[in-house]
Amino acid sequence: MYKVIIADDEQIVRKGLLNELSVTGDFELFEAKNGQEVIEIAKRINADGILLDIVMPKMTGIQVMEHIVSEGLNPIVFVISSHDSFQFAQTMLRYGVNDYILKPIGQNEVARISRDLKQKLSQKAEQREQVAYLKASTELLTTMVTDKKGSVTQTNKELDRLAEGAFFAAQNSIDDVKVIIDRGFDLFSGYDLSFRKFFKQHFASLIINRSLNRISGEHLQSALLAEMIERFKSDEELKAWLIDELTQFSQSNPISSKLAYYLSAKDFIEQHYAEDLSVSSIAERLYITPNYLGKIFKDQCGQGLLEYIKNIRLEEAVKIMLSGNSDIGDICEKTGFSDVRYFGKLFKDKYNVSPKQFLSSSNSALSDA
């Protein structure tokens, strides 16, 4: 259960959010009526999330964020404000807030807040688990001789790609799932025993947690999964279990295969937009042809896949600019644009101003805040 602070000086707002969010059972909720209480509670409970009002007694939301950063706390923060202000939004983005929500808050908006907050907290928890798992594996990996390090990296990348495809293959054919899992096990069959054990646990963890997260936003701790995997006496037993789990996941998540491929491609683009992406590279990851993926994406999204990638990159570029970064070259690098002139042309086509004009106007607004 995630520890979340609802911080607002208006009792009716606090109670309304408290009542709505408590229904889900996903959050342990705490109330704060001023900025000082937010800091005290956040430090005491090591808060996972904060719904934070901008204007409060004793300490503003901006001052609260300054303290959170200086104290080394790292909660997911959704700002709630009655101020529809570009200046406020810019300032809060610089402190790393995750969402900016305007009052009054309707019931549909509360449902969205609850859903998005849980998703972001779950993703953050999964990232922490992955970091811990990788740290625990460092000693093993560093024992590799130099000429094998490249093959380990490549094996990990391929296992990641196979795990992504396994969930969506289960929507169509269990035979396809068997092929993917067999291919994964074949990848690390040539390593010695200690490395086979590492890759086996890593591959199984990727498959189970990717599937769980897509269905419910949840994930299993790496230590628990490792313990579960250890109980299988042979690779064939583990493969059979993974296939059975994927079958059950697909039955509890009965989405069409076309929608599954679309969602997978969309998710991959949003996570990897800064990389060199093409229709072919994404299609290869999903084990379908580029033409088929392109058609599915256009049918589901209403725009072509490359057009979607371009728009995602431009939107991310705007976020980086609003955070205070004015280095056009750096912004291009971080958003997947290899040509500054081409980036400038696309930016102006979409926003009717050049990147430099946008930066000038946003910096001026920020300096007046």
KOLKOL-96685 format. One record per residue (C-alpha): residue in one letter; x negated, y negated, z negated; residue number from 0. Coordinates in nm, 4 decimals. Layout:
N
residuo  xx  yy  zz  num
A  X  Y  Z  NUM
...
This chain:
369
residuo  xx  yy  zz  num
M  0.0000  0.0000  0.0000  0
Y  -0.1423  -0.3369  0.1043  1
K  -0.1736  -0.6201  -0.1510  2
V  -0.0160  -0.9334  -0.0030  3
I  0.0284  -1.2800  -0.1564  4
I  0.3292  -1.4929  -0.0597  5
A  0.2144  -1.8512  -0.1201  6
D  0.4688  -2.1319  -0.0926  7
D  0.5793  -2.4066  -0.3326  8
E  0.9424  -2.3581  -0.2243  9
Q  1.0967  -2.0810  -0.4339  10
I  1.3678  -2.0098  -0.1780  11
V  1.1034  -1.9396  0.0873  12
R  0.8996  -1.7189  -0.1464  13
K  1.2009  -1.5157  -0.2592  14
G  1.3343  -1.4817  0.0933  15
L  1.0054  -1.3409  0.2219  16
L  0.9644  -1.1269  -0.0898  17
N  1.3072  -0.9683  -0.0456  18
E  1.2589  -0.8996  0.3257  19
L  0.9030  -0.7644  0.3054  20
S  0.9671  -0.5472  0.0000  21
V  1.2204  -0.3411  0.1974  22
T  0.9468  -0.1851  0.4119  23
G  0.7595  -0.0351  0.1175  24
D  0.4299  -0.1129  0.2916  25
F  0.3246  -0.4035  0.0707  26
E  0.2534  -0.4716  -0.2961  27
L  0.3698  -0.8333  -0.3145  28
F  0.2483  -1.1207  -0.5332  29
E  0.3833  -1.4768  -0.5557  30
A  0.1913  -1.8038  -0.5762  31
K  0.3565  -2.1450  -0.5996  32
N  0.0425  -2.3568  -0.5566  33
G  -0.2995  -2.3378  -0.3982  34
Q  -0.4868  -2.2778  -0.7228  35
E  -0.2743  -1.9704  -0.7976  36
V  -0.3491  -1.8316  -0.4512  37
I  -0.7239  -1.8393  -0.5176  38
E  -0.6886  -1.6905  -0.8669  39
I  -0.4628  -1.4053  -0.7519  40
A  -0.6644  -1.3357  -0.4361  41
K  -0.9851  -1.2952  -0.6388  42
R  -0.8169  -1.0861  -0.9097  43
I  -0.6475  -0.8340  -0.6816  44
N  -0.8838  -0.8576  -0.3812  45
A  -0.5878  -0.9423  -0.1589  46
D  -0.5501  -0.7674  0.1751  47
G  -0.3209  -1.0361  0.3188  48
I  -0.1842  -1.3846  0.2471  49
L  0.1227  -1.5629  0.3840  50
L  0.0016  -1.9175  0.3241  51
D  0.1888  -2.2475  0.3261  52
I  -0.0098  -2.5528  0.4392  53
V  0.1301  -2.8147  0.1996  54
M  0.1261  -2.7038  -0.1658  55
P  0.0519  -2.8675  -0.5041  56
K  -0.3005  -2.8646  -0.6537  57
M  -0.4638  -2.7341  -0.3387  58
T  -0.3597  -2.7435  0.0289  59
G  -0.3621  -2.4417  0.2545  60
I  -0.6725  -2.5786  0.4259  61
Q  -0.8519  -2.6106  0.0903  62
V  -0.7435  -2.2569  0.0034  63
M  -0.9001  -2.1294  0.3260  64
E  -1.2233  -2.3178  0.2462  65
H  -1.2389  -2.1413  -0.0932  66
I  -1.1560  -1.8025  0.0599  67
V  -1.4430  -1.8368  0.3078  68
S  -1.6885  -1.9621  0.0433  69
E  -1.5928  -1.6817  -0.1990  70
G  -1.6565  -1.4186  0.0683  71
L  -1.2973  -1.2944  0.0587  72
N  -1.1657  -1.1582  0.3848  73
P  -0.7854  -1.1206  0.3838  74
I  -0.5583  -1.1278  0.6869  75
V  -0.3974  -1.4752  0.6716  76
F  -0.0717  -1.5857  0.8328  77
V  -0.0138  -1.9604  0.7935  78
I  0.3462  -2.0707  0.7406  79
S  0.4132  -2.4391  0.7942  80
S  0.6812  -2.6909  0.8745  81
H  0.4202  -2.8970  1.0609  82
D  0.4248  -2.8385  1.4358  83
S  0.0804  -2.9940  1.4575  84
F  -0.1941  -2.9195  1.7077  85
Q  -0.4445  -3.0618  1.4586  86
F  -0.3372  -2.8275  1.1777  87
A  -0.3397  -2.5278  1.4103  88
Q  -0.6906  -2.6127  1.5323  89
T  -0.8253  -2.6538  1.1807  90
M  -0.6760  -2.3271  1.0566  91
L  -0.8069  -2.1383  1.3613  92
R  -1.1564  -2.2519  1.2684  93
Y  -1.1136  -2.0755  0.9344  94
G  -1.0097  -1.7524  1.1029  95
V  -0.6354  -1.7408  1.0299  96
N  -0.4548  -1.4697  1.2233  97
D  -0.1212  -1.6359  1.2983  98
Y  0.0499  -1.9770  1.2704  99
I  0.4242  -1.9589  1.1973  100
L  0.6636  -2.2522  1.1928  101
K  0.9476  -2.2991  0.9441  102
P  1.2358  -2.2388  0.9264  103
I  1.1776  -1.8652  0.9461  104
G  1.4647  -1.6599  1.0865  105
Q  1.5338  -1.2941  1.0111  106
N  1.3901  -1.1798  1.3451  107
E  1.0744  -1.3764  1.2758  108
V  1.0382  -1.2150  0.9327  109
A  1.0642  -0.8729  1.0957  110
R  0.7913  -0.9720  1.3393  111
I  0.5720  -1.1035  1.0557  112
S  0.6142  -0.7752  0.8676  113
R  0.5325  -0.5683  1.1761  114
D  0.2339  -0.7759  1.2853  115
L  0.0926  -0.8034  0.9336  116
K  0.1089  -0.4282  0.8815  117
Q  -0.0527  -0.3657  1.2204  118
K  -0.3413  -0.6045  1.1562  119
L  -0.3990  -0.4676  0.8056  120
S  -0.3967  -0.1122  0.9379  121
Q  -0.6436  -0.1991  1.2137  122
K  -0.8707  -0.3678  0.9626  123
A  -0.8572  -0.0678  0.7287  124
E  -0.9392  0.1631  1.0189  125
Q  -1.2357  -0.0560  1.1147  126
R  -1.3654  -0.0392  0.7574  127
E  -1.3360  0.3377  0.7654  128
Q  -1.5177  0.3577  1.0955  129
V  -1.7990  0.1354  0.9670  130
A  -1.8341  0.3475  0.6539  131
Y  -1.8293  0.6652  0.8593  132
L  -2.0933  0.5356  1.0977  133
K  -2.3131  0.4213  0.8098  134
A  -2.2864  0.7645  0.6528  135
S  -2.3924  0.9145  0.9855  136
T  -2.6913  0.6831  1.0324  137
E  -2.9348  0.9125  0.8557  138
L  -2.8356  1.1967  1.0832  139
L  -2.8567  0.9900  1.4013  140
T  -3.1972  0.8399  1.3185  141
T  -3.3500  1.1863  1.3044  142
M  -3.3022  1.2129  1.6796  143
V  -3.6139  1.2121  1.8928  144
T  -3.6431  0.9107  2.1191  145
D  -3.5625  1.0870  2.4452  146
K  -3.2270  1.2077  2.3098  147
K  -3.0941  0.8740  2.1846  148
G  -2.9552  0.7786  2.5224  149
S  -2.7689  1.1070  2.5535  150
V  -2.6114  1.0589  2.2081  151
T  -2.4823  0.7156  2.3076  152
Q  -2.3440  0.8498  2.6338  153
T  -2.1816  1.1460  2.4589  154
N  -2.0088  0.9129  2.2107  155
K  -1.8762  0.6957  2.4927  156
E  -1.7411  0.9949  2.6812  157
L  -1.5792  1.1419  2.3684  158
D  -1.4115  0.8062  2.3065  159
R  -1.2747  0.8068  2.6610  160
L  -1.1514  1.1661  2.6319  161
A  -0.9796  1.1006  2.2977  162
E  -0.7966  0.8046  2.4514  163
G  -0.6757  1.0202  2.7384  164
A  -0.5674  1.3146  2.5210  165
F  -0.2731  1.1341  2.3600  166
F  -0.1296  1.0196  2.6919  167
A  -0.1951  1.3527  2.8612  168
A  0.0249  1.5108  2.5918  169
Q  0.3175  1.3065  2.7268  170
N  0.2938  1.5038  3.0514  171
S  0.1278  1.8421  3.0151  172
I  -0.0270  2.0407  2.7317  173
D  -0.2432  2.2094  2.9953  174
D  -0.4014  1.8692  3.0649  175
V  -0.4634  1.8274  2.6915  176
K  -0.6424  2.1639  2.6788  177
V  -0.8659  2.0612  2.9676  178
I  -0.9571  1.7315  2.7979  179
I  -1.0316  1.8915  2.4604  180
D  -1.2375  2.1695  2.6214  181
R  -1.4340  1.9066  2.8105  182
G  -1.5034  1.7207  2.4857  183
F  -1.6338  2.0324  2.3124  184
D  -1.8475  2.1173  2.6157  185
L  -2.0162  1.7770  2.5903  186
F  -2.1822  1.8543  2.2569  187
S  -2.2273  2.2291  2.2967  188
G  -2.5942  2.1836  2.3875  189
Y  -2.6894  2.0038  2.0659  190
D  -2.8242  2.1776  1.7565  191
L  -2.5910  2.2776  1.4717  192
S  -2.6063  1.9546  1.2687  193
F  -2.5250  1.7397  1.5711  194
R  -2.2483  1.9704  1.6913  195
K  -2.0873  1.9336  1.3490  196
F  -2.1143  1.5532  1.3659  197
F  -1.9688  1.5289  1.7174  198
K  -1.6944  1.7801  1.6385  199
Q  -1.5722  1.5757  1.3409  200
H  -1.6082  1.2507  1.5343  201
F  -1.4089  1.3786  1.8335  202
A  -1.1313  1.5290  1.6203  203
S  -1.1081  1.2090  1.4124  204
L  -1.0772  0.9966  1.7272  205
I  -0.7965  1.2139  1.8646  206
I  -0.5923  1.2259  1.5428  207
N  -0.6328  0.8622  1.4400  208
R  -0.5744  0.7203  1.7903  209
S  -0.2479  0.9157  1.8075  210
L  -0.1362  0.8301  1.4548  211
N  -0.2083  0.4619  1.5023  212
R  -0.0070  0.4436  1.8233  213
I  0.2945  0.6095  1.6635  214
S  0.3029  0.4587  1.3143  215
G  0.0153  0.2126  1.2788  216
E  -0.1398  0.4472  1.0202  217
H  -0.4687  0.6362  1.0109  218
L  -0.6322  0.9059  0.8021  219
Q  -0.9498  0.8372  0.6085  220
S  -1.2606  0.9843  0.7675  221
A  -1.3498  1.1764  0.4531  222
L  -1.0058  1.3403  0.4426  223
L  -1.0198  1.4320  0.8107  224
A  -1.3684  1.5786  0.7690  225
E  -1.2372  1.7943  0.4849  226
M  -0.9463  1.9136  0.6995  227
I  -1.1739  1.9957  0.9928  228
E  -1.4130  2.1914  0.7696  229
R  -1.1434  2.4490  0.6927  230
F  -1.1387  2.5837  1.0489  231
K  -1.3621  2.8868  1.0911  232
S  -1.4129  2.8509  1.4654  233
D  -1.3996  2.5923  1.7415  234
E  -1.1038  2.7736  1.8963  235
E  -0.9011  2.7337  1.5749  236
L  -0.9822  2.3624  1.5638  237
K  -0.8891  2.3194  1.9308  238
A  -0.5572  2.4957  1.8736  239
W  -0.4835  2.2673  1.5774  240
L  -0.5637  1.9524  1.7774  241
I  -0.3394  2.0667  2.0625  242
D  -0.0569  2.1443  1.8171  243
E  -0.0935  1.8020  1.6516  244
L  -0.0914  1.6226  1.9859  245
T  0.2193  1.8173  2.0873  246
Q  0.3977  1.7037  1.7727  247
F  0.2796  1.3449  1.8205  248
S  0.4130  1.3397  2.1768  249
Q  0.7503  1.4749  2.0612  250
S  0.7786  1.2067  1.7920  251
N  0.6778  0.9400  2.0420  252
P  0.8927  1.0225  2.3466  253
I  0.7846  0.7449  2.5792  254
S  0.7640  0.7965  2.9526  255
S  0.4268  0.8832  3.1001  256
K  0.4325  0.5675  3.3137  257
L  0.4941  0.3498  3.0087  258
A  0.2230  0.5403  2.8218  259
Y  -0.0322  0.4720  3.0946  260
Y  0.0723  0.1070  3.1111  261
L  0.0413  0.0597  2.7333  262
S  -0.2953  0.2335  2.7274  263
A  -0.4313  0.0161  3.0079  264
K  -0.2918  -0.2990  2.8450  265
D  -0.4430  -0.2092  2.5083  266
F  -0.7808  -0.1309  2.6649  267
I  -0.7869  -0.4638  2.8505  268
E  -0.7033  -0.6578  2.5335  269
Q  -0.9880  -0.4846  2.3492  270
H  -1.2475  -0.4985  2.6295  271
Y  -1.1649  -0.8119  2.8343  272
A  -1.5215  -0.9426  2.7868  273
E  -1.6635  -0.6426  2.9710  274
D  -1.6898  -0.5735  3.3441  275
L  -1.3426  -0.4354  3.4164  276
S  -1.1886  -0.3040  3.7358  277
V  -0.8791  -0.1067  3.8283  278
S  -1.1030  0.1904  3.9073  279
S  -1.2889  0.1869  3.5745  280
I  -0.9653  0.1706  3.3729  281
A  -0.7970  0.4373  3.5878  282
E  -1.0958  0.6679  3.5391  283
R  -1.0543  0.6326  3.1628  284
L  -0.6907  0.7426  3.1902  285
Y  -0.7562  1.0256  3.4380  286
I  -0.5302  0.8808  3.7076  287
T  -0.5974  0.7259  4.0483  288
P  -0.6526  0.3472  4.0805  289
N  -0.3590  0.3104  4.3220  290
Y  -0.1218  0.4880  4.0842  291
L  -0.2369  0.2777  3.7875  292
G  -0.2013  -0.0425  3.9881  293
K  0.1546  0.0454  4.0872  294
I  0.2530  0.1472  3.7328  295
F  0.1106  -0.1728  3.5857  296
K  0.2847  -0.3964  3.8395  297
D  0.6174  -0.2173  3.7847  298
Q  0.5951  -0.2387  3.4053  299
C  0.4389  -0.5832  3.3643  300
G  0.5605  -0.7781  3.6646  301
Q  0.2067  -0.8834  3.7553  302
G  -0.0951  -0.7058  3.8969  303
L  -0.3558  -0.5530  3.6684  304
L  -0.6338  -0.7874  3.7828  305
E  -0.4021  -1.0855  3.7383  306
Y  -0.3304  -0.9686  3.3837  307
I  -0.7028  -0.9369  3.3076  308
K  -0.7602  -1.2897  3.4393  309
N  -0.4813  -1.4359  3.2227  310
I  -0.6005  -1.2549  2.9100  311
R  -0.9522  -1.3895  2.9641  312
L  -0.8267  -1.7455  3.0140  313
E  -0.6092  -1.7281  2.7015  314
E  -0.9050  -1.6009  2.4987  315
A  -1.1211  -1.8802  2.6410  316
V  -0.8700  -2.1351  2.5101  317
K  -0.8822  -1.9771  2.1632  318
I  -1.2618  -1.9988  2.1618  319
M  -1.2482  -2.3632  2.2687  320
L  -0.9992  -2.4426  1.9925  321
S  -1.2323  -2.2808  1.7409  322
G  -1.4930  -2.5483  1.8167  323
N  -1.7181  -2.3793  2.0747  324
S  -1.7924  -2.6206  2.3617  325
D  -2.0606  -2.4198  2.5443  326
I  -1.8937  -2.3282  2.8748  327
G  -2.1588  -2.0696  2.9587  328
D  -2.1160  -1.8972  2.6231  329
I  -1.7369  -1.9062  2.6567  330
C  -1.7622  -1.7426  3.0008  331
E  -1.9887  -1.4702  2.8641  332
K  -1.7540  -1.3962  2.5751  333
T  -1.4483  -1.3704  2.7991  334
G  -1.5837  -1.1672  3.0897  335
F  -1.6398  -1.4438  3.3469  336
S  -1.9738  -1.4099  3.5249  337
D  -1.9444  -1.7312  3.7275  338
V  -1.8951  -2.0683  3.5569  339
R  -1.7596  -2.2364  3.8718  340
Y  -1.5079  -1.9595  3.9297  341
F  -1.4000  -1.9835  3.5649  342
G  -1.3517  -2.3596  3.6047  343
K  -1.1359  -2.3141  3.9137  344
L  -0.9139  -2.0489  3.7514  345
F  -0.8832  -2.2555  3.4322  346
K  -0.7710  -2.5654  3.6215  347
D  -0.5254  -2.3641  3.8325  348
K  -0.3614  -2.2287  3.5169  349
Y  -0.3759  -2.5287  3.2797  350
N  -0.3945  -2.8243  3.5226  351
V  -0.7074  -2.9585  3.3522  352
S  -1.0720  -2.8613  3.3787  353
P  -1.2443  -2.6833  3.0874  354
K  -1.4428  -3.0002  3.0104  355
Q  -1.1260  -3.2120  3.0045  356
F  -0.9589  -2.9607  2.7756  357
L  -1.2583  -2.9560  2.5414  358
S  -1.2711  -3.3342  2.5354  359
S  -0.9039  -3.3684  2.4419  360
S  -0.9130  -3.0908  2.1803  361
N  -1.2318  -3.2225  2.0174  362
S  -1.0774  -3.5676  2.0018  363
A  -0.7673  -3.4291  1.8311  364
L  -0.9826  -3.2328  1.5856  365
S  -1.1968  -3.5331  1.4929  366
D  -0.8788  -3.7264  1.4115  367
A  -0.7518  -3.4479  1.1796  368
